[in-house]
């Protein structure tokens, strides 16, 4: 069984790049965000959503049709 494990590990080894480079020293690291970063991101997304919703409602009110409330006229007999 141990020979089978070694054979599978040897077959899955990464091959060097075509230019012979084994390590990419200047490659950017993957983005890592912790719990604080996730909280800030969620809070910022919520704030942007609230501001967008209030902005849309303000534009709808400002650009909406002019509504005039017609008061019923009372007839006064003299």
Secondary structure in CASP SS format (residue, H / E / C, confidence):
PFRMAT SS
TARGET T0000
AUTHOR 0000-0000-0000
METHOD secondary structure of the structure
MODEL  1
X C 1.00
X H 1.00
X H 1.00
X H 1.00
X H 1.00
X H 1.00
X H 1.00
X H 1.00
X H 1.00
X H 1.00
X H 1.00
X C 1.00
X C 1.00
X C 1.00
X C 1.00
X C 1.00
X C 1.00
X C 1.00
X C 1.00
X C 1.00
X C 1.00
X C 1.00
X C 1.00
X C 1.00
X C 1.00
X C 1.00
X C 1.00
X C 1.00
X C 1.00
X C 1.00
X C 1.00
X C 1.00
X C 1.00
X C 1.00
X H 1.00
X H 1.00
X H 1.00
X H 1.00
X H 1.00
X H 1.00
X H 1.00
X H 1.00
X H 1.00
X H 1.00
X H 1.00
X H 1.00
X H 1.00
X H 1.00
X H 1.00
X H 1.00
X H 1.00
X H 1.00
X H 1.00
X H 1.00
X H 1.00
X H 1.00
X H 1.00
X H 1.00
X H 1.00
X H 1.00
X H 1.00
X H 1.00
X H 1.00
X C 1.00
X C 1.00
X C 1.00
X C 1.00
X C 1.00
X C 1.00
X C 1.00
X C 1.00
X C 1.00
X C 1.00
X C 1.00
X C 1.00
X C 1.00
X C 1.00
X C 1.00
END
